[in-house]
Each structure stands twice: as structure tokens, then as C-alpha cells.
Amino acid sequence: MTYNVGDDFTARIVDHMVEHIKEQHGRDVRQEEKAMVRLRVACEHAKKALSEQQETLVQMDSLLDDGAVFSATLTRAKFEELNHDLLDRAMALVKEVVVTTGGVEVVDEVLVVGGSARIPKGRLLVKDYVRVAVARGRGMGIQSMPCFMAPRFFPVLYLLQREQQQLGPSISITGSVGGI
């Protein structure tokens, strides 16, 4: 199963900002193609900024044909609220792959790759899941890194399993989930 959560995150921000525009200007811009394209680009930038900041300003000059200026603050907390179900779905897939692979007992490391792997709440959820495994005596680790070659996939999840062979331990990829 593959999802494109990066676009879903952005769409949630766009919907939220459309409501702000209605409040500020009394207009629904959903039918104004140019305005929606510009708003989507601004929301994409806001999403990326929230990976490093607690809040950001979504601002556009001449959003509407009448030259109106739009400005609204977006906090990381609001972003997480808007997207909590998408983050939960991502974690459900992480857990599913770990279980399918044989459970935390056989997983040494979780590698989350993709543009959305930069989202602090997503990283925190995976780290918390790994911490529980470590607390149970399992030495599983996590790595999270943006992948500029495939930025639309989160998480491309690789479970690394240490296999005992006659020549000693080796690491192999034992499972993966496409982007969500």
C-alpha cells in the first residue's frame, strides 16, 4: 500500500489557509486556480520551515485578483493537529512492518527515508516506538534522514536484521514499505 503523505500534509495546510482567507477577505479561493497554485507553493514552504522552526508565516502579496495581501501564522502544533491521523497511519505501517518482519526481537535498526522524514513529530513517534523496544531489552536503533532523490516517500522503511551465519553477523534488508 502506498500513500503520498507529503502532498496530503500540504493539502491539509492549504485547506486550513483557505479558511483563513475566507475570514480575512470573505472569499473562497478554491475556484481561483492561480491563487490556489500560489497558496499551495506557500504552504509547501511553510511545511518545510516547520521542520526547523516552531512557527512560520504564510504570506502572499496579491493572492487575489484585487491585489489583496494574505498573511497567517502556522505553528508546528497546529500542523501536527491538522495531520495527526496521517502521522498515526505512518506509525501503523512502521509497526506492521516490524511485526511482519518477525517483531522487534529480529530488527536491529529502522531507517526512515524521505522528505517527510524531516517532520519532527514523525521522527519523535518512531523514536518513541524504538525506545519502548530498547526498554524491553532490544538494542534497536533508528536513523531518519531526508532523501532528496525520492522526497515524496515517507517512510521508505528499511528494517535491518542481523543474521548469524558461519562467517559472523551480517546486515541485510528484510522488509520495506513504500512511501505513505
VENJO-V749903 format. One record per backbone hydrogen bond with DSSP energy under -0.5 kcal/mol. CO is the residue of the C=O (numbers start at 1). NH is the residue of the N-H. E is the energy in kcal/mol with one decimal. If there is no record, write none. Layout:
CO|NH|E  CO|NH|E
This chain:
3|5|-0.6  4|7|-0.5  4|8|-1.6  5|9|-3.4  6|10|-1.8  7|11|-2.7  8|12|-1.9  9|13|-1.6  10|14|-2.6  11|15|-2.6  12|16|-1.9  13|17|-2.6  14|18|-2.5  15|19|-1.5  16|20|-1.4  17|21|-2.5  18|22|-2.1  19|23|-2.0  20|24|-2.8  21|25|-3.2  21|26|-0.6  21|27|-0.6  22|26|-1.8  27|29|-0.7  28|31|-0.6  29|32|-1.9  31|33|-0.9  32|36|-2.3  33|37|-2.3  34|38|-2.3  35|39|-2.5  36|40|-2.6  37|41|-2.1  38|42|-2.2  39|43|-2.5  40|44|-2.2  41|45|-2.1  42|46|-2.0  43|47|-2.5  44|48|-1.9  45|49|-2.4  46|50|-2.1  48|51|-1.3  49|52|-1.8  49|53|-1.5  54|76|-3.3  56|58|-0.5  56|74|-3.0  57|59|-0.8  58|72|-2.0  60|63|-0.6  60|70|-2.7  64|67|-2.2  67|62|-0.7  68|63|-2.0  68|64|-0.7  70|60|-2.8  72|58|-3.4  74|56|-2.5  75|79|-2.3  76|80|-2.6  77|81|-2.1  78|82|-2.7  79|83|-1.4  80|84|-0.5  81|84|-0.8  83|86|-0.6  83|87|-2.1  84|88|-2.3  85|89|-2.1  86|90|-2.0  87|91|-2.1  88|92|-2.2  89|93|-1.7  90|94|-1.9  91|95|-2.7  92|96|-2.3  93|97|-2.4  94|98|-2.2  95|99|-2.6  96|100|-2.9  97|101|-2.1  98|102|-0.6  98|103|-2.8  99|102|-1.1  103|106|-1.6  104|107|-0.5  106|108|-0.6  108|141|-2.4  109|160|-2.3  110|112|-0.6  110|143|-2.7  111|113|-0.6  111|158|-1.7  112|145|-2.4  113|156|-1.8  114|117|-1.4  115|118|-1.3  116|119|-1.7  119|123|-2.2  120|124|-2.6  121|125|-2.4  122|126|-2.0  123|127|-2.7  124|128|-2.8  125|129|-1.9  126|130|-2.4  127|131|-2.8  128|132|-1.9  129|133|-1.5  130|134|-2.4  131|135|-2.8  132|136|-1.2  133|138|-2.2  134|137|-2.0  141|110|-2.3  143|112|-2.9  145|114|-1.4  146|148|-0.6  147|150|-0.6  150|153|-1.5  152|6|-0.5  152|154|-0.5  154|180|-3.0  155|157|-1.1  156|113|-0.9  156|158|-0.6  157|159|-0.5  157|177|-0.7  158|111|-1.8  158|160|-0.6  159|161|-0.6  159|174|-2.1  159|175|-0.5  160|108|-3.2  160|109|-1.1  161|163|-0.6  161|172|-1.3  163|165|-0.6  163|170|-1.4  165|168|-1.7  168|165|-0.8  170|163|-2.0  172|161|-2.0  172|174|-0.6  175|159|-1.4  177|157|-1.2  179|3|-2.6
